């Protein structure tokens, strides 16, 4: 890796940092889950603020720094506008992002998980919200926790929580 690199990413988590910045957790095709610093995106005049919204499929130009890599440029591939207008869709998308965040490690490339998440977000965006149970099984299978032949004896959420060693917090308003 050079000092500056470009990657395709999905924003799975955001949190405020200092006065005007945000720390983003993104899942990338090439590097897996990484945390990056988006400077100045909380300012009203920021042109990058809409690009780094939760669930966005983006192209990021990153500069390596000692603390966190810094977003220098960003462009949207898909902002999934339909998801952001419907509470049930938001809930399913948030749950999917939470699963990816909890079940994957930092800097562990997994292109299959990237495409599963992207495909699921596209499905939620264009069709009636899909079942999360199938997505959960696909993620567990892609990460090696479950084979296609396995059946989960316990409830799938309890199984995921035992792997992640934490409770799932995504609101489930659709049940």
Buried (B, 14 or more C-beta within 10 A) or exposed (E): EEEEBEBBBBBBBBEEBEEBBBBBBBBBBBBBBBBBBBBBBBEEEBEBBEBBBBBBBBBBBBBEEEEBBBBBEBEBEBBBEEBBEBEBBBBBBBBBBBBBBBBBEEEEEBEEBBEBBBEBBBBBBEEEBBEBEEBBBBBBBBBEBBEEEEEBEEEBBEBBBEBBEEEBEBEEEEE
